[in-house]
Amino acid sequence: MKLFDVYPLNDITIVKAEGSYVWDDANQKYLDLYGGHAVISIGHTHPHYVKRLEDQLHKVGFYSNSIKIPLQVELAEKLGKVSGKEDYQLFLCNSGAEANENALKLASFYNGRKKIIAFKNGFHGRTSLAVAVTDNPNIVAPVNQTDNVIFLPFNDEQLLETAFSQNDISSVIVEGIQGVGGINVASNGFLQKIRSLCDQYNAVFIADSVQCGYGRSGKFYAHDYSGVNADIYTMAKGMGNGFPIGAISIAPKIQPKHFMLGTTFGGNHLACAAALAVLEVIQQDDLMKNAEAVGSYLISALKKLPHIKEVRGTGLMIGIELPEELKMVKRNLLYNHKIFTGEAKPNVIRLLPALNISTVEADIFLAAIEKELNNS
């Protein structure tokens, strides 16, 4: 049997990782500013994280949700405190797509409606409902297509009001910062308008924080900059620092019923141990403050470099838009300078490093990209 070929791969095999660095099988060292797609939030193989998982493995790795799992309660309490949403409820699952799937389903349970507002360039996952609200026809199979989703321009308050007035809306799903779509930041006014319209029409405000959450923006959820609360926050990626875990944080007005949601692996002992370790490190090392500070440092420096069309983002979720003819810069950063970055489009470089990155690593990157830009 061979692998189903769905990913274009770099000819690199990573065998070791520590902090913001990884090494390949030839012992070549790379600076990792991609974090496995915003997953590595507290650095590779963080000692506290490793110990938390090791200790839990010696106790119990898995049992089902048919019994009490105190680690889930501990995680809910810790997440409530760190995120500032202590009166919310937690449902644990396995991935970002699953988190969004459950959020959309829960919203429909809540108000009995079907219509969903999503936005151009949004990405919410690859499962049935999650991909239906994703603005990429290439990954939407015929079986996923539905008339229940209304796609609107991002940050357009007027068309949002019109859509609410003309449709019976169940929910609005929106990223605080669009990731795959190119690091587009939702304006505070736009998020505030979503909140007010959801209140007016009893719709559910779903804040997709899968990539832009967990402290990456400098606040726990990127949506928090708007000063309003969503009804459901979805999360995954940085939540487990590489261990698969996802969740939804649910406002008190949405009440649970037995069996309305469910999962086999969600909230298992190891996943909770990983997620607790992440929150403990974020809290103890003040990583949200670091993300804000180093992110501001990077954004300010990048805006001074030549040939860059635009720098977008907040905290350590940064997009660097280059002219089309410079789309090779990302590849050159990897092969000439041994620096991993991400991309949203061929000419938009995404920076999604660990939240404990320092200005030392930032300067390494800045020197490398400046050299590439000057050589172009």
C-alpha positions in Angstrom: 0.0 0.0 0.0 1.2 3.5 -0.7 0.1 6.9 0.6 -2.9 8.7 -1.0 -1.1 11.6 -2.7 -2.9 14.7 -1.5 -0.1 16.9 -0.3 2.8 18.5 -2.2 5.8 17.7 -0.1 9.2 19.3 0.5 12.0 16.7 0.2 12.8 17.1 3.9 12.5 14.6 6.7 12.3 16.1 10.2 13.7 13.8 12.9 14.2 16.1 15.9 12.6 19.3 17.2 13.2 21.6 20.1 11.8 25.1 20.8 11.6 27.0 17.5 14.0 24.7 15.7 13.8 21.4 13.9 16.5 19.1 12.4 16.4 16.8 9.4 17.8 13.3 8.9 21.1 14.9 7.7 21.3 16.9 11.0 20.5 20.2 9.1 19.0 22.7 11.5 16.0 24.8 10.5 14.2 27.8 12.1 10.5 26.9 12.3 8.3 30.0 11.8 5.4 27.8 10.5 4.8 25.7 13.6 3.3 22.9 11.7 0.5 25.2 10.6 0.1 27.2 13.8 0.0 24.0 15.9 3.2 24.4 17.9 2.2 27.1 20.4 4.7 26.6 23.2 7.6 25.3 21.2 8.6 21.8 20.1 9.1 19.2 22.9 8.7 21.7 25.7 9.9 20.0 28.9 6.7 20.6 30.9 4.6 19.4 28.0 6.6 16.2 27.6 6.5 15.5 31.3 2.8 16.0 31.5 2.2 13.5 28.8 4.7 11.0 30.1 3.2 11.2 33.6 -0.3 10.6 32.2 0.8 7.7 30.1 1.9 5.9 33.3 -1.6 6.4 34.7 -4.2 6.0 31.9 -3.9 6.9 28.3 -7.6 6.5 27.3 -11.0 5.6 28.5 -14.3 6.6 27.0 -16.7 9.5 27.9 -18.9 7.0 29.7 -17.1 7.7 32.9 -16.0 10.8 34.9 -12.7 12.2 33.6 -11.5 14.8 36.2 -8.9 16.1 33.7 -11.7 17.4 31.6 -13.1 19.4 34.5 -9.6 20.7 35.3 -9.1 21.7 31.6 -12.5 23.4 31.5 -11.7 25.4 34.6 -8.2 26.4 33.4 -9.4 27.3 29.9 -12.2 29.4 31.4 -9.7 31.4 33.5 -7.0 31.9 30.9 -9.5 32.8 28.2 -11.6 35.0 30.5 -14.8 33.0 29.7 -15.4 31.3 33.0 -19.2 31.1 32.7 -18.9 29.3 29.3 -19.2 25.5 28.9 -16.7 23.2 27.2 -17.2 20.4 24.7 -14.1 18.5 23.7 -13.4 16.9 20.3 -10.4 16.1 18.1 -9.8 18.8 15.4 -10.7 22.2 14.1 -13.1 20.9 11.5 -14.9 18.8 14.1 -15.1 21.8 16.4 -16.7 23.9 13.6 -19.0 21.0 12.7 -20.3 20.8 16.2 -20.6 24.5 16.6 -22.8 24.9 13.5 -24.9 21.9 14.5 -25.3 23.2 18.0 -26.4 26.6 16.7 -29.1 24.9 14.6 -30.3 22.9 17.6 -30.5 26.2 19.6 -32.8 28.1 17.2 -34.1 25.5 14.9 -32.9 27.2 11.8 -30.7 26.2 8.8 -29.2 29.3 7.1 -25.6 30.1 7.9 -23.6 33.2 7.0 -19.9 32.6 6.1 -17.4 34.9 4.4 -15.3 35.1 1.2 -11.8 33.7 1.7 -12.9 31.9 4.9 -11.6 28.5 5.8 -13.3 26.3 8.4 -12.3 22.7 7.7 -12.9 19.8 5.4 -15.7 17.8 7.0 -19.3 18.1 5.7 -20.7 21.3 7.2 -17.2 22.8 7.8 -16.3 22.5 4.2 -19.7 23.8 3.1 -19.0 27.1 4.9 -15.4 27.2 3.4 -14.9 29.5 0.4 -13.0 27.1 -1.8 -15.0 25.1 -4.4 -12.0 22.9 -5.1 -12.4 21.1 -1.8 -16.2 21.0 -1.7 -17.5 17.7 -3.1 -21.0 17.5 -4.6 -22.3 15.8 -1.5 -21.2 18.8 0.6 -23.0 21.4 -1.5 -25.9 23.1 0.2 -28.2 26.1 -0.3 -28.1 26.8 3.4 -24.8 28.8 3.3 -24.7 32.5 2.3 -21.2 33.8 1.4 -20.7 37.5 2.0 -17.6 39.8 1.5 -15.4 39.9 4.6 -15.7 43.1 6.7 -18.8 44.3 4.8 -21.3 45.5 7.4 -24.0 46.7 5.0 -24.3 43.4 3.1 -24.4 41.6 6.5 -27.4 43.7 7.6 -29.1 43.0 4.3 -28.6 39.2 4.6 -30.1 39.2 8.1 -33.1 41.2 7.0 -33.8 38.8 4.0 -33.1 35.4 5.6 -33.8 33.4 8.7 -30.3 33.1 9.9 -29.2 30.3 12.3 -25.5 31.4 12.7 -22.6 33.5 11.5 -19.2 31.8 11.4 -16.2 34.1 11.2 -12.4 33.9 11.7 -11.0 36.8 13.8 -8.1 36.7 11.4 -8.5 34.7 8.2 -5.6 32.3 7.9 -5.8 30.3 4.7 -7.5 33.3 3.1 -4.4 35.4 3.4 -4.2 36.8 7.0 -7.1 39.2 6.7 -8.0 40.8 10.0 -11.7 41.3 10.9 -12.4 44.9 11.9 -13.7 45.6 15.4 -16.7 47.3 13.9 -17.5 44.2 11.7 -17.4 41.8 14.7 -19.4 44.2 16.8 -22.0 44.4 14.0 -22.2 40.6 13.9 -22.8 40.6 17.6 -25.6 43.1 17.5 -27.3 41.4 14.6 -27.1 38.0 16.2 -28.7 39.5 19.3 -31.4 41.2 17.3 -32.3 38.1 15.4 -31.5 35.4 18.0 -28.8 34.0 15.8 -25.6 32.4 17.0 -22.2 34.1 16.7 -19.5 31.5 16.1 -16.0 32.7 16.5 -13.7 30.4 14.5 -10.5 30.6 16.6 -8.9 27.4 15.3 -5.9 29.2 13.9 -6.2 32.7 15.3 -7.0 31.6 18.9 -5.0 30.3 21.9 -3.0 33.5 22.4 -1.6 33.8 18.9 -2.9 37.3 18.3 -1.8 38.6 21.7 -5.2 38.0 23.2 -6.6 34.6 23.9 -9.1 34.8 21.0 -8.4 37.3 18.1 -12.1 38.3 18.3 -11.5 39.7 21.8 -10.0 42.8 20.3 -13.5 43.8 19.3 -14.7 44.0 22.9 -17.7 41.7 22.3 -18.2 38.0 23.2 -19.2 35.3 20.7 -21.7 32.6 21.6 -19.4 29.8 20.6 -15.6 29.8 20.2 -14.1 27.0 18.2 -10.4 25.9 18.8 -7.8 23.3 18.0 -4.3 23.7 16.4 -2.3 25.4 19.2 -4.5 23.8 21.9 -2.5 20.6 22.1 0.9 21.7 20.8 0.8 18.8 18.4 -1.5 16.4 20.2 -4.8 16.2 18.3 -7.5 18.0 20.3 -10.2 20.5 19.5 -13.0 22.1 21.5 -15.9 24.5 21.5 -16.5 27.0 24.3 -20.3 27.6 24.6 -22.1 30.5 26.1 -24.5 29.8 29.1 -27.6 30.6 27.1 -27.1 27.5 25.0 -28.2 24.5 27.1 -27.1 20.9 26.6 -29.2 17.8 26.3 -27.9 14.3 26.5 -26.6 12.8 23.2 -27.1 16.0 21.2 -23.2 16.0 20.7 -20.8 13.1 21.1 -17.3 11.9 20.5 -15.2 8.8 21.1 -11.7 10.2 21.4 -12.5 13.8 22.3 -11.4 14.8 25.8 -9.3 11.6 26.3 -6.8 11.6 29.2 -3.7 12.2 27.1 -5.4 15.0 25.1 -6.4 16.8 28.3 -2.9 16.4 29.7 -1.5 18.0 26.6 -4.0 20.9 26.6 -3.4 21.6 30.3 0.3 21.7 29.8 -0.1 24.3 27.0 -2.4 26.5 29.1 0.0 26.2 32.1 3.0 27.3 30.0 1.0 30.1 28.3 0.0 31.4 31.7 3.3 30.9 33.6 5.5 32.4 30.8 3.1 35.2 29.8 3.1 34.0 26.2 0.2 36.2 25.1 2.2 39.2 26.0 5.3 37.8 24.2 3.2 37.1 21.1 2.0 40.7 21.1 5.5 42.2 21.6 7.4 40.0 19.2 4.6 40.2 16.7 4.6 44.0 16.8 8.4 43.9 16.5 8.2 41.8 13.3 5.4 43.7 11.7 7.1 47.0 12.3 10.4 45.8 10.8 8.7 44.1 7.8 6.9 47.3 6.9 10.3 48.9 6.3 11.6 46.3 3.9 11.6 46.9 0.1 9.2 45.2 -2.4 6.6 44.1 0.1 3.1 45.1 -1.0 1.4 44.7 2.4 2.0 43.3 5.9 -1.1 42.1 7.7 -1.9 40.5 10.9 -1.8 40.8 14.7 0.6 39.2 17.2 2.2 36.2 15.8 -0.2 35.6 13.0 1.4 37.6 10.2 0.9 37.7 6.4 3.5 39.2 4.0 2.1 39.9 0.6 4.7 40.1 -2.1 4.3 40.9 -5.8 3.5 37.9 -7.9 6.9 37.8 -9.5 8.5 37.3 -6.0 6.5 34.3 -5.1 9.7 32.2 -5.0 10.8 34.0 -1.8 9.1 31.5 0.4 10.9 28.6 -1.2 14.2 30.5 -1.1 13.8 31.1 2.6 13.5 27.3 3.1 16.2 26.1 0.8 18.7 29.1 1.0 18.2 30.0 4.7 16.7 26.9 6.3 13.6 28.8 7.5 10.2 27.2 7.4 7.3 29.6 6.8 3.7 29.0 5.5 1.8 30.4 2.6 -1.8 31.5 2.1 -1.5 32.1 -1.6 1.7 31.7 -3.8 2.7 35.3 -3.0 1.6 35.6 0.6 4.0 34.3 3.2 2.4 33.3 6.6 4.3 33.5 9.8 2.8 31.2 12.5 5.7 30.6 15.0 5.6 29.3 18.6 4.3 31.9 21.0 7.6 31.9 22.9 9.7 32.9 19.9 12.2 35.6 20.8 13.5 38.7 18.9 16.7 36.6 18.3 14.7 34.3 16.0 12.8 37.3 14.6 16.1 39.0 13.6 17.3 35.8 11.9 14.2 35.8 9.7 14.3 39.5 9.0 17.9 39.3 7.8 17.1 36.4 5.6 14.0 37.9 3.9 15.7 41.3 3.5 18.5 39.5 1.7 16.1 37.7 -0.6 14.2 40.9 -1.3 17.3 42.8 -2.1 18.5 40.0 -4.4 15.2 39.9 -6.3 
